[in-house]
Amino acid sequence: MEQTVRKLNWLYYGQMAIALIVLTAMYYAFSKGLYEPLDRMSLTGQIVQYIVIFDALITIPLGLYLVKYFKPQTEDKYFKCAASRILLVSNAMPLGIIAFYWMGGYKSMIWVAAIAAIAWYFSKPTIGKMEQEMNQAAGNEETY
């Protein structure tokens, strides 16, 4: 179990590293004027907003519910479900950061990234969480 949680923690913190790298790169490009900010009211700006928002609306709840739905009984299946949960929940962080800077500091997009970061925090793998999710009781008992 410890080995599985250790692998999941690498993935968990790797997602935050990716978000920080994207944040640094976009801030650098924005501050140096390497691109022209996108008008948020243009058709392209609205499409980017819709993509980021719908991505967060679909992947965050899906990722948080994934383990409860599949009810993994083995460590291998749990690893796959938990890794999918981490990837699904945290993919809106870099997308929100990119959209924030690409639109010249549009605050709504940084809020999407913040919501994804909060959901990412709740997907942190621990041994206790793994034991609890692998030994889910039948019925509608909560696992958190």
Secondary structure, DSSP 4 states (H G I P E B T S, - for coil): -HHHHHHHHHHHHHHHHHHHHHHHHHHHHHHHT-SPPPPTTSHHHHHHHHHHHHHHHHHHHHHHHHHHHH---SHHHHHHHHHHHHHHHHTHHHHHHHHHHHTTS-HHHHHHHHHHHHHHHTT---HHHHHHHHTPPSSS----
